[in-house]
């Protein structure tokens, strides 16, 4: 049986129906999904767990702690929910790029 995981990334113009991919090896299946907000994230995560058997969800650094808690509550205690976090210089660089590209006002 393969390990089944998902990576979820916040993107202002995302449409999960279009912006989803799957990577597979015999030992690991990983779904990658772009979402536009927390509400959409919760819906996508619940669906991935129920329909695809996702066991672990990794979130991009854009998710705030309260949202991470809401996602974890929505998918249940049998699903690991983690957040990718960087160091201070990396976070600063990312913020500058996102601001330049119009993601952050």
Secondary structure, DSSP 4 states (H G I P E B T S, - for coil): --EEEEEEEE-TT--TTTSEEEEE-SSEEEEEEEESSHHHHHHHHHHHHHHH---EEEE-TT--HHHHHHHHHHH-TTSEEEE----HHHHHHHHHHHHHTTS--
